[in-house]
Structure formats: structure tokens, C-alpha cells
């Protein structure tokens, strides 16, 4: 079984941010009802004034404000499915697993189109809350172990924050250059481990622009 991160790995953008922009362009009211609050919480998070889980709730909150979510997510992937990396499509297998910190409601439609399984952060569109743990860093490895998944043959990710899951795999690859270049996962020497810990402790989406 091969396992893939999604954003920055097989899809060169960040789908949560990208879909948020898509929705704001089609529902301009979000520029006033959502965007200023999201920026506020991102700044407060970077300053250490709010916890990661609260910041993520606010970042995801635009999803609760879209009355035509099903229509927009279909249109979004109709246009953006072509951005799935060619190297992934060339080696895709039916038992592939996508595992992502992005919301399941965004990831699942594209996974179905690709014909593969997915695990992602479950976010209640009505109440604006997480209904499971944020599928980030150590949580990915914990989920795989707790649910007795088959052995991971190859793992692919763009972020060192996914080192816990890379260590659960027979072979791991780091994806760079806008999801186009694959290299062996770096050796975990002292310098690299400092980077790993920083990525994990900083939190999801703040690794966003490693590109």
C-alpha cells in the first residue's frame, strides 16, 4: 500500500486555502464576514495568543458560510482536477491511501474521482467544529497504527512534519518544487530533527509555503 499526503504532494496548491479563495470570489460577502477574522486569528496564533485547534476552527469556518457547498466543491474540482501531479497519476493504484490535514469534505470528492481511499480532518459544516482529531503530523501515524492498516510500502509528503508517518513506512519520499520532484526522505540527523520538531510544533498549514 502506498500512502500520500495531498497538499503540496500530489496537488501542488493547498486545497483549503485555494477553495477558500474560490468561494470568496463567488461569494464576496466572505471578504467581510470571514476574511478579517481569519487573518486576526492567524496573527494571534503566530504570536502564541491562541491555540492551534482554535486557529484551525477559524480557518475552516468559511465552510459553514457557503450555502451551495456541494455545487461549489464540484465546480472547484471540475476546474482543478487537472492540477493533480502527473507523476502521481502515472503510478496510481487502487489501494492508494490519501491522508491529509485538510477537511474531509474537500478531500473526499477528489479522492472519489481518483478512485482511491482518503483520511482527512472531519469538520462539521453545520456547527463549525472538528469531529475527530486534526489529521496532522503525529495524528496521521497514530491513526494508521490504531486502525491496523496494511504495511505502508511507500509514503510521500512535502513536509517534514510527516516524519512520524514516514517512519512507519518501508520507504519515504520528500516531494518538493511545487509537487514535481521526489527525493529520498532525509536522514534524521540532529539538524534535520530540529526542523522536524519545529514543523510538528508549529502546527498545520503554517508549513504552508515551504514551496
Order of alpha helices (4+ residues) and beta strands (2+ residues): beta-alpha-alpha-alpha-alpha-alpha-alpha-beta-alpha-beta-beta-beta-alpha-beta-alpha-beta-beta-alpha
